[in-house]
C-alpha cells in the first residue's frame, strides 16, 4: 500500500469534500419523495399527505393499497402509493433482500400514475429517483427527461437530472442544469445546495459557501437547510486555518 503525506490544509480540504458528498446523498434520499411536486398541492392532498406522514411506512403502504383499490383510476392515489413504497425502500439497508422489490413497487405505482395522467411531472421525477436509488441510471435519466418534457418548469426535475450528471463526474453539465433550475426558481434550496456541492468539489469554496448560506437563509429548519449550515461551519473553520 502506498502512503501519502499531505499538509493539514490539504487534508482538511479532502475531509470537507467527503462530508459534502455524503450529506448531499443523504438529503436527496430523505427529501426526494416529499419534495418532487412542483405545483402547490390541493388542500385534500395536503390533508392526506399529513395523515400518511403520521403513519409508519408499512401502515402507509397498507392504507394506500386500500385507497388504490377503492379508486383505481386516480393518478394522485397512485402517486402517493409510489411515495409510500419509495420511502419504505429508502429506509431499508442496502443489503435487505426485499429492498429492490419495494423500489419496483414504487416505480410500478408511478408508471400507473403517468399512464392515467402523462403530464404528472412529479410522478416522473420520483420514478427517476427510485430508478437512481436502485442503481438504474439510464432509466432514471429517461424518467427525469420526461418530467422536463411534460413540465419545463419542474425545478426538481432539473436538480435531480443534474445530480445524475454530478454522480457521473460531469460537473459542467450538472452545474448547467442547476442554473437552469435557478432560472425558473431563484429560491430553490435544492438547486442552491447542489450547486454549492459542485463548487466545493472544484475547491471553489467561497462560491460553495455563498450557495449554502442562501439555503440556510431561505430554508433553515429543513434537513437540507440544517445540512447546509453544517457545511457552512466546515468551510468557515477551514478558511480560518
C-alpha positions as CSV (number, residue, x, y, z in Angstrom):
1,X,0.0,0.0,0.0
2,X,1.3,3.4,-0.9
3,X,1.2,6.0,1.9
4,X,0.6,9.7,1.1
5,X,1.6,12.6,3.2
6,X,-0.5,15.8,2.9
7,X,-0.5,19.1,4.7
8,X,-3.0,19.9,7.4
9,X,-4.7,22.4,5.0
10,X,-4.9,19.9,2.1
11,X,-6.2,17.2,4.4
12,X,-8.9,19.5,5.6
13,X,-10.0,20.1,2.0
14,X,-10.3,16.4,1.4
15,X,-12.4,16.0,4.5
16,X,-14.7,18.9,3.5
17,X,-15.4,17.4,0.1
18,X,-16.1,13.9,1.5
19,X,-18.6,15.4,4.1
20,X,-20.3,17.4,1.3
21,X,-20.7,14.3,-0.9
22,X,-22.2,12.2,2.0
23,X,-24.5,15.0,3.0
24,X,-25.9,15.5,-0.5
25,X,-26.7,11.9,-0.9
26,X,-28.4,11.7,2.4
27,X,-30.5,14.8,1.8
28,X,-31.5,13.7,-1.7
29,X,-32.8,10.4,-0.4
30,X,-34.7,11.8,2.6
31,X,-36.4,14.6,0.8
32,X,-37.0,13.1,-2.7
33,X,-40.4,11.6,-2.4
34,X,-41.8,14.5,-0.3
35,X,-40.4,17.4,-2.5
36,X,-40.9,16.2,-6.0
37,X,-44.1,18.1,-6.6
38,X,-43.5,21.5,-8.2
39,X,-47.1,22.8,-8.2
40,X,-48.6,23.5,-4.7
41,X,-50.7,20.5,-3.7
42,X,-54.5,20.8,-3.2
43,X,-56.0,21.0,0.3
44,X,-57.2,17.4,0.1
45,X,-53.8,16.2,-0.9
46,X,-52.2,18.1,1.9
47,X,-54.6,16.5,4.4
48,X,-54.0,13.0,3.1
49,X,-50.2,13.5,3.0
50,X,-50.2,14.7,6.6
51,X,-52.2,11.7,7.7
52,X,-49.8,9.4,5.8
53,X,-46.8,11.1,7.3
54,X,-48.0,10.3,10.8
55,X,-48.1,6.6,10.0
56,X,-45.3,4.1,10.0
57,X,-44.1,3.1,6.5
58,X,-45.9,-0.3,6.4
59,X,-49.1,1.3,7.6
60,X,-48.8,3.9,4.8
61,X,-48.4,1.1,2.3
62,X,-51.4,-0.8,3.6
63,X,-53.5,2.4,3.6
64,X,-52.5,3.3,0.0
65,X,-53.3,-0.3,-1.2
66,X,-56.8,0.1,0.2
67,X,-57.3,3.6,-1.3
68,X,-56.0,2.5,-4.7
69,X,-58.4,-0.5,-4.8
70,X,-61.2,1.9,-4.0
71,X,-60.3,4.3,-6.8
72,X,-58.1,2.5,-9.3
73,X,-58.2,5.4,-11.9
74,X,-56.9,8.1,-9.6
75,X,-53.4,9.3,-10.6
76,X,-52.9,11.1,-7.3
77,X,-53.6,7.9,-5.3
78,X,-51.1,6.0,-7.5
79,X,-48.5,8.8,-6.9
80,X,-48.9,8.7,-3.1
81,X,-48.8,4.9,-3.2
82,X,-45.5,5.1,-5.1
83,X,-44.2,7.6,-2.4
84,X,-45.1,5.1,0.4
85,X,-43.2,2.3,-1.3
86,X,-40.3,4.5,-2.2
87,X,-40.0,5.9,1.4
88,X,-40.0,2.4,2.8
89,X,-37.4,1.1,0.3
90,X,-35.1,4.1,1.1
91,X,-35.2,3.3,4.8
92,X,-34.0,-0.3,4.3
93,X,-30.4,-1.4,4.5
94,X,-28.6,-1.7,1.1
95,X,-28.4,-5.5,1.6
96,X,-32.0,-6.0,2.5
97,X,-33.5,-8.8,0.4
98,X,-36.8,-7.0,-0.1
99,X,-35.4,-3.6,-0.9
100,X,-35.5,-3.9,-4.6
101,X,-39.0,-5.3,-4.5
102,X,-40.2,-2.1,-2.8
103,X,-38.4,0.1,-5.4
104,X,-40.0,-2.0,-8.1
105,X,-43.4,-1.5,-6.5
106,X,-42.8,2.3,-6.2
107,X,-41.9,2.5,-9.9
108,X,-44.9,0.5,-10.9
109,X,-47.2,2.9,-8.9
110,X,-45.6,5.9,-10.6
111,X,-45.9,4.3,-14.0
112,X,-49.6,3.7,-13.4
113,X,-50.0,7.3,-12.3
114,X,-48.5,8.7,-15.5
115,X,-50.5,6.2,-17.6
116,X,-53.6,7.9,-16.2
117,X,-52.1,11.4,-16.4
118,X,-49.0,11.6,-18.5
119,X,-48.4,15.3,-17.6
120,X,-47.9,14.5,-13.9
121,X,-44.2,15.6,-13.8
122,X,-43.9,14.9,-10.1
123,X,-44.5,11.2,-10.7
124,X,-41.9,11.1,-13.5
125,X,-39.5,12.8,-11.1
126,X,-40.0,10.4,-8.3
127,X,-39.8,7.5,-10.7
128,X,-36.4,8.8,-11.8
129,X,-35.3,9.0,-8.1
130,X,-36.5,5.4,-7.4
131,X,-34.6,4.1,-10.5
132,X,-31.5,6.1,-9.5
133,X,-31.5,4.7,-5.9
134,X,-32.0,1.3,-7.4
135,X,-28.9,1.8,-9.4
136,X,-30.6,2.0,-12.8
137,X,-29.3,5.3,-14.1
138,X,-30.3,5.1,-17.7
139,X,-33.9,4.5,-16.7
140,X,-33.6,7.3,-14.2
141,X,-32.4,9.8,-16.8
142,X,-35.3,8.9,-19.2
143,X,-37.8,9.5,-16.5
144,X,-36.4,12.8,-15.4
145,X,-36.1,14.0,-19.0
146,X,-39.7,13.0,-19.5
147,X,-40.6,15.1,-16.4
148,X,-39.0,18.2,-18.1
149,X,-40.6,17.4,-21.4
150,X,-44.1,17.4,-19.8
151,X,-43.3,20.3,-17.4
152,X,-40.4,22.5,-18.4
153,X,-40.8,24.4,-15.2
154,X,-40.4,21.5,-12.8
155,X,-37.4,22.8,-10.8
156,X,-36.6,19.5,-9.1
157,X,-36.5,17.6,-12.4
158,X,-33.6,19.8,-13.4
159,X,-32.0,19.4,-9.9
160,X,-32.1,15.6,-9.9
161,X,-31.2,15.3,-13.6
162,X,-28.2,17.4,-12.8
163,X,-27.4,15.2,-9.8
164,X,-27.2,12.2,-12.2
165,X,-24.5,14.0,-14.2
166,X,-22.9,15.1,-10.9
167,X,-22.6,11.5,-9.7
168,X,-21.1,10.6,-13.1
169,X,-18.4,13.2,-12.8
170,X,-19.9,15.6,-15.4
171,X,-19.8,18.7,-13.2
172,X,-20.1,21.2,-16.1
173,X,-23.4,19.6,-17.3
174,X,-24.6,19.3,-13.7
175,X,-24.0,22.9,-13.0
176,X,-25.8,24.0,-16.1
177,X,-28.8,22.1,-15.1
178,X,-28.7,23.5,-11.5
179,X,-28.5,27.0,-13.0
180,X,-31.5,26.2,-15.3
181,X,-33.4,25.3,-12.1
182,X,-32.4,28.6,-10.5
183,X,-33.5,30.5,-13.6
184,X,-37.0,29.1,-13.0
185,X,-36.9,29.5,-9.2
186,X,-34.1,31.6,-7.8
187,X,-35.0,30.5,-4.3
188,X,-34.8,26.7,-4.9
189,X,-33.0,25.3,-1.9
190,X,-32.2,22.0,-3.7
191,X,-30.6,23.8,-6.7
192,X,-28.5,26.1,-4.5
193,X,-27.4,23.2,-2.3
194,X,-26.4,21.1,-5.3
195,X,-24.6,24.0,-7.0
196,X,-22.7,24.5,-3.7
197,X,-21.7,20.9,-3.8
198,X,-20.4,21.3,-7.3
199,X,-18.4,24.3,-6.4
200,X,-16.9,22.6,-3.4
201,X,-15.8,19.6,-5.4
202,X,-13.9,22.1,-7.7
203,X,-12.4,23.6,-4.5
204,X,-14.2,27.0,-5.2
205,X,-15.1,27.2,-1.6
206,X,-16.2,30.8,-1.5
207,X,-18.8,30.1,-4.1
208,X,-19.9,27.0,-2.3
209,X,-20.2,29.0,0.9
210,X,-22.4,31.6,-0.8
211,X,-24.7,28.9,-2.2
212,X,-25.1,27.2,1.1
213,X,-25.7,30.4,3.0
214,X,-28.7,31.0,0.7
215,X,-30.1,27.6,1.6
216,X,-29.6,28.4,5.3
217,X,-31.3,31.7,5.0
218,X,-34.2,30.5,2.9
219,X,-34.9,27.1,4.5
220,X,-33.2,26.9,7.9
221,X,-35.4,24.3,9.5
222,X,-35.4,21.7,6.8
223,X,-33.0,18.8,6.6
224,X,-31.4,20.5,3.6
225,X,-31.0,23.8,5.5
226,X,-29.5,22.0,8.5
227,X,-27.0,20.1,6.4
228,X,-26.1,23.3,4.5
229,X,-25.5,25.0,7.9
230,X,-23.1,22.2,8.9
231,X,-21.2,22.7,5.6
232,X,-21.0,26.4,6.1
233,X,-19.4,25.8,9.5
234,X,-16.9,23.4,8.0
235,X,-15.9,25.9,5.3
236,X,-15.6,28.8,7.8
237,X,-13.4,26.7,10.1
238,X,-11.3,25.6,7.1
239,X,-10.8,29.2,5.9
240,X,-9.5,30.3,9.3
241,X,-6.7,27.7,9.3
